[in-house]
Amino acid sequence: MPTLAVTNFNVVCATLGGFITLFGLVSYLFKERFYLSEALISLLAGVAFSPHAANFIKPLDYAGGSQENLGVITLYFTRLVLGVQLVLAGVQLPSKYLRKEWRSLALLLGPGMTAMWLCSSLIIWGLVPDLSFLHALAVGACVTPTDPVLSNSIVKGKFADKNIPKDLQKIIIAESGANDGLGYPFLFVALYLIKYTGNGGAGQAGGARLAMAYWFGETWGYTIILSVVYGFAVGWIAKELLHFAEERKFVDRESFLVFAIALALFILGTCGMIGSDDVLACFVAGNAFTWDDWFRLETLDDSLQPTIDMLLNLSVFMWFGAVCPWTLFVHNNVIPIYRLIFIGILILLFRRVPIVYAMHWKIQQIEQKQQALFVGFFGPIGVSAVFYLYVTLEFLGQITVDGVVREDAARLGEVMTVVIWFLAICSIIVHGLSVPLGKLGYHLPRTISNAMESREIEEPQLFHLRGRVSTEEQTLRNRHRRRPARRSQDEPARPVFRVGGSIINPGFSGSTTPRERTTHGITLGDITRNNSMSGKSGETPADGIEGSDAVIPMHIIGTSVNGNSNNELEQKVGEQGK
């Protein structure tokens, strides 16, 4: 007998597939008309399907009821998303971009990241109760890198094409890709000092000297430098192998397009095994892979990579909405909610904007002050911050005394969980709504103004009896100024009289029609001569003709110039033509 199999796997597949299908039906409307980001929409969907609402997605059940296992799943998921995203980000950059634009990148990654780290740490240190500055440095390091996933929503699409110059888009992509991997030195200088000097160095021997030795040797040497060398080597070798295979027609189109994504998975696995910085290695490998710009140009119009990018974005932010500790924002022993809100506002305003604005005149891609404010504000906090959060929690779990996590390390873990998750959610919401709210704030006053103006025009004027009364003189003047209506093509032309000359144009022939004759004119002398013949010598038309070249239309002269009607005058012209 058939039975329902409402398993977690079936529910997750149905929920994820249904959401992506429904979102796809209105994706253009949301992204290109309303300028809403995929991240924000997916986050809200994750909250709706989470245990806090519909309870379709149950992250804790998938982790076997263990918060530690749930943290491991989230860490690996963010690693996967960042690795693929950063390879694709490196592929998007033009040939030899890191070498050509090293000055601008050096400013953003050196003084820029340092200032962002210190500014974020000072804000957190000032607002989180009973938090040492060393611990604040660890928290600030997690939110220092800008998120490449959220940055893509800003530098892609119709809004970016219309409002962001191409050079500015590229420098934002390059910075967000590079500073993700370079967050390790800022984070581990604080973590090593906490481990070997915090709480009197309980459970750990070596002190600050050993901490600095680990920082220079392991973090800089093994994690950063090795990952750069390894990523560049793997990317370069992959490019040459793909060239070789493509020239000999060994590779089909489908494998060619998916090559960059497969490269990202390979680097994630190998760097993970040797314990190096897989995130930075992926970005460097992506840029080395397109060092000659060949692969980028070959896949410029391809939709496979953006499709994979979209699927990963929707999935990871749905997961964030489901696993985010929403209740901890209100109920915790670390920081009250009003202080969290202040931290979120201050971090978004002062973490990045001041330093970018101060350095923008040295960065050639940022040409205007408005662009400096834009680059400074749109430095989102998202997937990379959550990734570094769980890297830190994994490290803090190793700081033990008699098999128990040391007290200061445990409290720092609680602070980081609450603060970093809250800042990531704030950034996703604020940066996801900034563009639509900015467009609304720009167009709404103009729309209201235009509506009010059109209403004033359409309103009928008040009836003023006194203003509509005109004197006889005004009536005559208006009648005199009134122009004749435009004649149609079938209507006969009115006769025109010219002062000075003969009444009959010498060019007339016997075959000339009366219509053609009447379009020429008569002279003032003829009018005077005709007037003298009729006993009205010296009279001129009522309008007062001056000058020998004045042209007098028939409708101005009136129905009779010399006592004859227009028809009689036309008859006289015809007789003289004979």
C-alpha positions in Angstrom: 0.0 0.0 0.0 1.5 3.4 -0.9 2.6 5.5 2.0 3.9 9.1 2.3 7.7 9.4 2.7 8.1 12.8 4.2 11.8 12.5 4.8 14.2 15.4 5.2 15.7 14.8 1.8 12.4 14.9 0.0 11.2 18.0 1.9 14.5 19.8 1.2 14.4 19.0 -2.5 10.8 20.0 -2.8 11.3 23.2 -0.9 14.5 24.3 -2.7 13.2 23.3 -6.1 9.8 25.0 -5.6 11.3 28.2 -4.4 13.8 28.4 -7.3 11.0 27.6 -9.7 8.7 30.3 -8.4 11.5 32.8 -8.1 12.5 32.1 -11.7 9.0 33.1 -12.9 9.4 36.6 -11.5 13.2 36.9 -11.3 13.5 39.6 -14.0 10.8 41.6 -12.4 12.5 41.5 -9.0 16.1 42.0 -10.1 15.8 44.3 -13.1 12.6 46.3 -12.3 12.6 46.5 -8.5 16.5 46.1 -8.2 16.1 43.6 -5.3 19.1 41.2 -4.8 18.9 37.5 -4.9 20.6 37.4 -1.5 17.8 39.3 0.2 15.0 37.3 -1.4 16.7 34.0 -0.6 17.3 35.1 3.0 13.6 35.9 3.5 12.7 32.6 1.9 15.0 30.8 4.3 13.4 32.4 7.3 10.0 31.5 6.0 10.9 27.8 5.6 13.1 27.6 8.8 12.0 26.1 12.2 11.0 29.7 13.2 8.2 29.6 10.7 7.0 26.8 8.3 9.6 24.3 9.7 10.3 22.8 6.2 14.0 23.2 6.6 15.5 21.7 9.8 19.2 22.4 9.9 19.8 21.0 13.4 18.2 17.7 12.4 20.6 17.4 9.4 23.5 17.9 11.9 22.4 15.2 14.2 21.2 17.6 16.8 24.7 18.9 17.4 25.5 22.6 17.2 29.2 21.8 16.5 28.2 19.6 13.5 25.9 22.4 12.3 28.9 24.8 12.4 31.0 22.4 10.4 28.3 22.1 7.7 28.0 25.9 7.5 31.8 26.3 7.3 32.1 23.8 4.4 29.1 25.2 2.6 30.5 28.8 2.7 33.9 27.4 1.6 32.3 25.8 -1.4 30.4 29.0 -2.4 33.4 31.3 -1.9 35.7 29.0 -3.8 33.5 28.8 -6.9 32.6 32.5 -6.7 36.2 33.6 -6.5 37.4 31.5 -9.4 34.5 33.0 -11.5 35.5 36.5 -10.2 39.0 35.9 -11.3 37.9 34.7 -14.7 35.8 37.9 -15.2 38.8 40.2 -14.9 40.7 41.2 -18.1 44.1 39.9 -19.1 46.9 40.5 -16.5 44.6 42.6 -14.4 46.3 42.0 -11.1 49.6 43.1 -12.5 48.3 46.1 -14.3 46.2 47.5 -11.5 48.5 46.5 -8.6 48.8 50.1 -7.3 45.0 50.6 -6.8 44.7 47.1 -5.3 47.6 47.7 -3.0 45.9 50.8 -1.6 42.6 49.0 -1.1 44.2 45.8 0.4 46.9 47.5 2.5 45.9 50.8 4.1 42.2 50.2 3.2 41.8 46.8 4.9 43.9 47.9 7.9 41.8 51.0 8.5 38.6 48.9 8.0 39.9 46.4 10.6 40.8 49.0 13.2 37.7 51.1 12.7 35.4 48.0 13.0 37.3 46.8 16.1 37.0 50.2 17.8 33.3 50.4 17.3 32.8 46.8 18.6 35.1 47.4 21.5 33.3 50.6 22.5 29.8 49.1 22.4 30.1 45.5 23.5 30.3 45.4 27.4 33.3 43.8 29.1 35.2 43.1 25.8 38.9 43.5 25.6 40.5 45.3 22.7 42.3 42.1 21.7 39.0 40.3 21.5 37.5 43.2 19.6 40.3 42.9 17.0 39.3 39.3 16.4 35.7 40.2 15.9 36.6 43.2 13.6 38.8 40.9 11.5 35.8 38.7 10.5 33.9 41.7 9.1 36.8 43.4 7.4 36.7 41.5 4.0 34.0 42.6 1.5 31.8 39.8 0.4 32.2 38.8 -3.3 28.8 37.2 -3.4 26.9 40.3 -2.4 29.3 42.5 -4.5 28.3 40.6 -7.6 24.7 41.7 -7.1 25.9 45.3 -7.2 28.3 45.2 -10.2 26.0 43.1 -12.4 22.6 43.7 -14.0 20.8 46.7 -15.6 21.6 49.0 -12.7 25.3 48.4 -12.9 25.4 48.8 -16.7 23.6 52.1 -16.5 25.2 53.7 -13.4 28.6 52.1 -12.7 31.6 52.5 -15.1 33.2 49.3 -16.3 36.6 50.2 -14.7 34.9 50.7 -11.4 33.0 47.4 -11.6 36.3 45.6 -12.3 38.2 47.1 -9.3 35.3 46.2 -7.0 35.4 42.6 -8.2 39.1 42.4 -7.8 39.1 43.9 -4.3 36.3 41.8 -3.0 38.0 38.7 -4.4 41.5 39.4 -3.0 40.6 40.7 0.4 38.5 37.6 1.2 41.7 35.5 1.3 43.7 38.3 2.9 41.5 38.3 6.0 43.6 35.5 7.6 46.5 37.7 8.8 44.1 40.2 10.5 42.2 37.4 12.2 45.1 35.2 13.3 47.3 37.9 14.7 44.5 38.4 17.3 43.8 34.7 17.7 47.4 33.7 18.3 47.8 36.4 20.9 44.6 35.4 22.6 45.7 31.8 22.7 49.2 32.4 24.0 48.7 35.5 26.1 45.0 35.6 27.0 44.0 34.7 30.6 47.6 34.6 31.6 48.4 32.1 28.9 46.6 29.4 30.8 47.0 26.0 29.2 49.4 27.3 26.5 53.1 27.9 26.8 55.2 30.2 24.7 53.8 33.7 25.2 53.7 36.5 22.6 57.0 35.5 21.0 55.6 32.1 19.9 52.3 33.8 18.8 54.2 36.2 16.5 56.3 33.3 15.2 53.2 31.4 14.3 51.7 34.5 12.7 54.7 35.2 10.4 55.6 31.6 9.7 52.3 29.8 9.5 49.8 32.5 8.5 52.0 34.6 6.1 54.3 31.9 4.9 52.3 28.8 4.7 48.7 30.1 4.4 49.1 33.3 2.3 52.3 33.0 0.2 51.9 29.3 -0.5 48.3 29.7 -1.5 49.2 32.5 -4.0 52.0 30.4 -5.5 49.9 27.3 -5.6 46.8 29.1 -7.1 48.8 30.8 -9.8 50.6 27.6 -10.8 47.4 25.5 -10.9 45.6 28.2 -12.9 48.5 28.6 -15.4 48.9 24.9 -15.9 45.1 24.5 -16.4 45.1 27.2 -19.0 47.9 25.6 -21.0 46.3 22.2 -20.8 43.0 23.5 -22.0 44.7 25.3 -24.8 46.4 22.1 -25.9 43.2 20.1 -25.7 41.1 22.7 -27.5 43.6 23.2 -30.4 43.5 19.4 -31.1 39.7 19.2 -30.7 40.0 16.9 -27.7 37.5 18.8 -25.5 33.8 19.2 -26.2 31.9 22.5 -25.6 30.2 21.3 -22.4 33.4 20.3 -20.7 35.1 23.5 -21.9 32.4 25.7 -20.3 32.5 23.8 -17.0 36.3 23.8 -16.7 36.5 26.8 -14.4 34.0 25.4 -11.9 35.9 22.0 -11.9 39.1 24.0 -11.3 37.5 25.6 -8.3 36.5 22.3 -6.8 40.0 20.9 -7.4 41.7 23.8 -5.6 39.2 23.7 -2.7 40.0 20.0 -2.1 43.8 20.2 -2.5 44.3 23.4 -0.5 42.0 22.0 2.2 44.1 18.9 2.4 47.4 20.8 2.8 45.8 23.4 5.2 46.5 26.5 3.1 44.2 29.4 2.1 41.9 27.9 -0.4 39.8 31.0 -0.8 42.8 33.2 -1.9 44.2 30.4 -4.1 40.9 30.1 -6.0 40.9 33.8 -6.8 44.5 33.8 -7.9 43.9 30.7 -10.0 40.9 32.2 -11.7 42.9 35.3 -12.7 45.9 33.2 -13.9 43.5 30.9 -15.9 42.6 33.9 -18.0 46.0 35.6 -18.0 45.8 35.8 -21.8 42.1 36.7 -21.8 41.4 33.7 -24.0 39.0 31.8 -21.8 37.1 34.9 -20.7 36.4 36.0 -24.3 35.4 32.4 -25.3 32.8 32.2 -22.5 31.7 35.9 -22.6 28.2 35.1 -23.9 27.9 31.8 -22.1 25.2 31.4 -19.5 26.5 28.3 -17.6 28.7 30.2 -15.1 26.0 32.8 -14.2 23.5 30.0 -13.8 25.8 28.1 -11.3 26.5 31.4 -9.6 22.7 32.0 -9.2 22.0 28.5 -7.8 24.8 28.8 -5.2 23.6 32.3 -4.2 20.0 31.2 -3.7 21.0 28.0 -1.8 23.5 29.6 0.6 21.4 32.5 1.6 18.4 30.3 2.1 20.6 28.2 4.4 21.6 31.4 6.2 18.0 32.3 6.8 17.4 28.9 8.3 20.5 28.5 10.5 20.9 32.2 11.7 20.5 32.4 15.5 17.6 34.9 15.4 16.6 34.5 19.0 20.2 35.2 20.2 19.9 38.8 18.9 17.3 39.5 21.7 18.0 36.9 24.3 21.8 36.6 25.1 24.2 37.4 27.9 26.6 39.4 25.7 25.0 42.6 24.4 21.5 44.1 24.5 19.6 44.6 21.2 19.8 48.4 21.2 23.6 48.2 21.3 23.6 45.7 18.4 21.5 48.1 16.3 24.0 50.9 17.0 26.9 48.6 16.1 25.2 47.8 12.8 24.6 51.4 11.9 28.1 52.6 12.8 29.8 49.7 11.1 27.9 50.3 7.8 28.6 54.0 7.9 32.2 54.2 9.2 33.8 50.8 8.6 34.8 51.6 5.0 33.5 55.0 3.8 36.0 57.3 5.4 39.2 55.4 4.2 37.9 54.9 0.7 36.9 58.6 0.4 40.3 59.7 1.8 42.2 57.6 -0.8 40.0 58.0 -3.8 42.1 60.6 -5.5 45.0 58.1 -5.6 42.8 55.3 -7.1 42.4 56.0 -10.8 39.2 54.0 -11.2 37.4 56.3 -8.7 37.1 59.6 -10.6 34.4 61.4 -8.6 33.5 61.9 -5.0 30.1 60.3 -5.6 31.9 57.2 -6.9 34.1 57.2 -3.7 31.0 57.3 -1.5 29.4 54.5 -3.6 32.5 52.2 -3.4 32.9 53.0 0.3 29.3 52.2 1.2 28.9 49.1 -1.0 31.4 47.0 0.8 29.0 44.3 2.0 29.4 41.8 4.8 28.0 38.3 4.1 29.3 34.9 3.2 33.0 35.7 3.9 32.1 37.0 7.4 30.2 33.8 8.3 33.1 31.7 6.9 35.6 33.5 9.1 33.2 33.2 12.1 33.2 29.4 11.9 37.0 29.3 11.2 37.4 31.3 14.5 35.0 29.1 16.4 36.9 26.0 15.3 40.2 27.6 16.4 38.8 28.7 19.8 37.6 25.2 20.5 41.2 24.1 20.6 42.1 26.5 23.4 41.5 24.3 26.4 42.5 23.9 30.0 42.1 20.4 31.4 40.0 19.3 28.4 37.6 22.2 28.7 37.4 25.3 26.5 39.1 28.2 28.3 36.7 30.8 29.8 37.9 33.8 27.7 37.8 31.7 24.5 34.2 30.5 25.3 33.0 34.1 25.9 34.7 35.4 22.7 32.9 32.6 20.8 29.5 33.8 22.1 30.3 37.5 21.3 31.4 36.6 17.8 28.3 34.4 17.1 25.9 37.2 18.1 27.7 40.2 16.6 28.9 38.7 13.3 25.6 37.1 12.5 23.8 40.3 13.2 26.2 42.4 11.1 25.9 39.9 8.2 22.1 40.1 8.3 22.1 43.9 8.5 24.4 44.1 5.5 22.3 41.7 3.5 19.1 43.7 4.2 20.6 47.2 3.9 22.6 46.6 0.8 19.8 44.6 -0.7 17.4 47.5 -0.3 19.8 50.4 -1.0 19.4 50.4 -4.7 15.6 50.2 -4.8 15.2 52.7 -2.0 17.7 55.0 -3.7 15.8 54.8 -7.0 12.5 55.4 -5.2 13.9 58.4 -3.4 15.1 59.8 -6.7 12.0 59.3 -8.7 9.3 59.8 -6.0 9.7 63.6 -5.6 9.8 64.1 -9.4 6.7 61.9 -9.8 4.8 63.8 -7.1 5.9 67.2 -8.6 4.8 66.1 -12.1 1.5 64.9 -10.8 0.8 68.2 -9.0 1.8 70.2 -12.1 -0.5 68.2 -14.4 -3.3 68.6 -11.9 -2.9 72.3 -11.9 -3.0 72.4 -15.7 -6.1 70.2 -15.9 -8.0 72.2 -13.3 -10.6 74.6 -15.1 -9.9 78.3 -14.7 -12.3 80.2 -12.6 -14.9 82.2 -14.5 -14.3 85.9 -14.3 -17.1 87.9 -15.9 -15.2 91.2 -15.8 -12.2 89.8 -17.6 -14.3 88.5 -20.5 -15.9 91.9 -21.2 -14.0 93.7 -24.0 -14.5 97.1 -25.5 -15.5 97.8 -29.1 -11.9 99.0 -29.8 -10.4 95.7 -28.5 -12.9 93.7 -30.6 -12.0 95.6 -33.8 -8.3 95.2 -33.0 -8.6 91.5 -32.4 -10.6 91.1 -35.6 -8.0 93.0 -37.5 -5.1 90.9 -36.1 -6.9 87.6 -36.8 -5.1 85.5 -39.4 -6.9 83.6 -42.1 -7.3 79.9 -41.8 -4.8 77.8 -43.8 -6.3 76.8 -47.1 -6.4 73.3 -48.4 -4.6 72.2 -51.6 -7.9 72.1 -53.6 -8.9 75.6 -52.7 -8.0 78.3 -55.4 -5.2 80.6 -54.5 -6.1 84.2 -53.4 -5.0 87.0 -55.7 -1.9 89.0 -54.6 -1.3 92.6 -55.7 2.2 94.2 -55.8 2.8 97.9 -55.5 4.8 99.3 -58.5 4.8 97.8 -62.0 2.3 96.5 -64.5 -0.9 94.8 -63.7 -0.1 92.1 -66.2 3.1 90.2 -65.7 5.2 90.3 -68.9 5.7 86.5 -68.6 2.0 85.8 -69.0 1.0 84.0 -72.2 -2.3 83.4 -73.7 -2.3 79.9 -72.3 -2.0 81.1 -68.7 -5.0 80.2 -66.6 -6.9 82.7 -64.5 -5.7 80.9 -61.3 -2.1 81.4 -62.3 -2.7 85.1 -63.2 -4.3 85.9 -59.9 -1.3 84.6 -58.0 0.9 87.4 -59.3 -0.4 90.9 -58.6 -1.4 94.4 -59.5 0.4 97.7 -58.8 -0.4 100.8 -56.9 -0.2 102.7 -60.1 -2.8 100.5 -61.6 -5.0 100.8 -58.6 -4.6 104.6 -58.8 -5.3 104.6 -62.5 -8.4 102.4 -62.1 -9.5 104.7 -59.3 -9.1 107.8 -61.5 -11.1 106.0 -64.2 -13.9 105.4 -61.8 -13.8 108.9 -60.5 -11.9 108.0 -57.2 -8.5 109.4 -57.9 -5.9 109.3 -55.1 -7.6 106.7 -53.0 -5.5 103.9 -51.5 -6.5 100.8 -49.7 -7.7 101.2 -46.2 -4.7 99.6 -44.7 -2.4 102.3 -46.0 0.1 100.8 -48.5 3.6 102.0 -48.2 6.7 101.4 -50.4 6.9 100.3 -54.0 7.4 96.6 -53.2 4.5 96.0 -50.8 2.5 92.9 -51.5 -1.2 93.2 -50.9 -3.2 90.0 -50.5 -6.7 90.2 -51.8 -8.4 89.3 -48.5 -6.6 92.3 -46.9 -7.6 94.8 -49.6 -11.3 93.7 -49.3 -13.9 92.8 -51.7 -13.3 95.9 -53.9 -10.1 97.8 -54.4 -11.2 100.3 -57.0 -15.0 99.9 -56.7 -15.0 96.6 -58.5 -15.5 93.1 -57.0 -12.8 90.4 -57.0 -14.6 88.6 -59.8 -14.6 91.8 -61.9 -10.9 92.3 -61.3 -10.1 88.8 -62.3 -12.2 89.3 -65.5 -10.2 92.4 -66.3 -6.9 90.6 -65.9 -8.1 87.9 -68.3 -9.2 90.4 -70.9 -5.8 92.2 -70.9 -4.1 88.8 -71.2 -6.0 88.2 -74.4 
